[in-house]
Amino acid sequence: MTFIRRVLAEFLGTFWLTFGGCGAAVISAAYPQLGIGFIGVAFAFGLTVLTGVYAVGNISGGHFNPAVTVGLWVGGRFSTLYVLPYIVVQVLGAVAAAAILKIVAEGQPDFVLGRFASNGYGDLSPGHYTLLSAAIIEPILAFFFLFVIMGATSPSAPAGFAGLAIGLALTLIHLISIPITNTSVNPARSTGPALFAGAEYVKQLWFFWAAPIGGAVIAGLVGRLLYREPH
């Protein structure tokens, strides 16, 4: 079980690093007038590592990088047993994140599910993204938000730093997804403004309840495995 927890932690951490850093670069860096630019992308990569280490550093060491794994092994700080498995899952995590980002960034304008509400989801999305892009980004970011929360508040996590990790995770989430959905990951936050913004926003509320809660439920299930304390 320890082996599974460690490689799962490295997979998720490397996925988060790639999805967060590259996602900010692909989606938000060049957004017209309000793009986050090079500094924003640099912060995004730093925040993925920081929040990822708080989430799973106590499980896997928080490498998220084959060069780090090899370097620590050469330096006598890491077991030979885990070198190859770590590198494999790190690459798999990065590839999975990049593949999902490609679908999100393309927007899929002709996707068969069409668009949201009477005026279309794309009309209300800051970057005119489609339902498919929104349906991917919101659950994934909600998953990782709860993932960081569970990791940072687990009994074996560094005491006193949970609020920092959680707050910075939410900062990163906004750096990635504002152009797509204006960023929710919080059904209550979406409901309040929608009630005053007009009927077309209210018609979409079901999505901003279903997507974050769905992602959080999956994170809760994964967390039960990953953060299970030894007896």
N, C-alpha and C positions, 0 to 999 in steps of 0.2 A: 504493500500500500504506500509506503514512503516513496518508492521509486515512481509510482504513478502520480502521486501528488507533486513531486518535484518536476517531472517533465511536463505535466499539465500546467503548472505554474509558469514554466518557461515559455510554453506555447502561447498562453494567454498574454504574458507580459510582452513578448515580441510582437504579437498581433497588435496589442495596444500601442506599442511604440510606433509601428509602421502606420497603423490606421490613424493615430492621432497626429503624428508629425507630418506624414505625407498627405493625410487628409486635409490638414490646414493649408499645406502648400498648394494642393490641387484645387481645393474648393474656395478657400477664403483669401489667399494671398493676392490674387489678381482681381478681386471683386471691384467693380468700377467705383472709384472715388473713396470707398470705405475699406478697401483691401488691407489686410494685416501686414503685408510686405515681408521683407527678410527678417525683421526683428520679431514679428509675430510668429513666423515659422520657427525661428530659433527658440522662442519661448515655448512653443508647442512641443518641440522635441524634448526640451528640458523638463517640461511638465509631465510628459508621458513617462520619462524615466523616474522622476521623483515620485509620482503617484503609484507607478508600477512597483517600485521598490517598497513603498509603504504597504502595498497590497500583498505582495508575495515574497519580499526579500527574506523574510524569516523562514520561508519554505524552501526556496530554490537558490537563494543568494542574489536573485535579481540580476542575472547577467544580460539577457536579451540581446546577445551579441556574440557570435562565434569567436571574434578576436579576444573578447574579455575572457571567455571560457578557456581558450588555449593559453592565454597569458597567465591566468591564475593557475592553470595546470603546470606550466613550465616553472612558475614561481613556487611550486610546492604547496599551493593553497587550495587545490581542488583535486578530487579523486579521479583517477584514470577511468574508473568504472562509468562515470557519467559524461565524459567528454563527448563521445560520438552521439549518444542519445540527445544531449543538450543541443548540439549543432544541428542535428536532424530536425528537432521540433522547432528550433529557432527559425530555420529556413522555411519550414512548413507554415509557421505562424505569419511570417512576412509575406509569403506568397498568397496565403488566404486573404490577408488584409488588402493586399494590392488588387487581387481579383475583385473583391467586393467594392473597393473604391472605384475601380474602372466602371462598374455598372452604375454606381451612384453618380459619378462625374459626367457620364455620357447623357444622363437625364432620361434616356429611353422615351423620346417624345411620342412614339407610335405604339407604346406598350398597350396590350389588349385590354387591361383594366380601365384604360381611359384616365379621366381626371376627376378630381373631387368636386362635389357640390355643384350648384347651378352655373357658376361662373368658371368652374374648373380650378383644381388645386394650383396649377401652374400660375394662374392669375394672382393668387395670394401669396405665393412663394416669392421671397425677395429676389431670388435668382431664376424664377420661373421653372423650377424643377418639377418633375412629374411625381405622381403618387408612388411609383416604384422607388424612386430615390428616397422619398420621405419614409416609406415603409421599411426601408433598409436602415437608414441612419438613426431614426429615433429608438427602435428597440436595441440596436447595438450600443448606442451611447447610454441608454438607461441601464443596460446590462453592466457596462463597465463602471458606471457611477455606483451601483450597488456593490459591485465587485470590490471597488476601492473602499467603500464604507465597511464591508464585512472584513476585509483584510486589515484595515487600519484600526478597527475596534476589536480584533480578535485578541484573546488573552496573551498570546505570545508576541504581539506587535509592540513596538516601542511605546511606552506610556506617555500620554500628554500631547501627542502629535496628531491625533486623529482629525481634529478640526482643520488643521493645516492641509493635510492630504485631501480631505473631502472638499474643502473650499477650492483648492487648486485644481482638483479633478473637474469640478463644475466650470471653472474658468476655461480649462482646456476644451471641454465639451462645447462651450459657446464659440471658441475660436474656430472649431471645425464646422459647425452646422448652422450658424445663423443664416447664411445665404440660402439654405435649403428649406428650413422649416421655421425660421426665427428662433429655433431651439426651445423645446419644451422640457422633456424628461420629468415633467411635473404636471399632472392633470389639474390640480387645483390652480396652479399659476396660469394655465391655459384657459380655464373656465372663467375666472374673474374678468379678464379683459374681453373675452369673446362675447360675454353677455351685453357689453356696451358697444361693441365694434360693429354689430350688424348681423343680419340673418345668415349671410353667407359664411361667417365665421362660426356661428352656432351649429350650422349643418356639418361642420368638420370636427366638432368636438369629440365625437365618438372615437375618431382616430387618435386624438391626443390623450385619450384615456386608455384605449386598447394597446397602443404601441409601447408607451413607457411601462405600463403594468406588466405586459407580456415579457419585455426584456428583464424587468426586475424579478419576475417569478423564475425565469430560467437562471438568472444569476444566483438566486436563493438556493436553487437545487444544486448548482455547481459548488456554491459555497459550503453546502452541507458536507460535500466530499472533501473539498480542498482544506477547509479549516476545522476539520474534525480533530478534536484534541485527543491525544493518546491517554489511555486509561492506565 
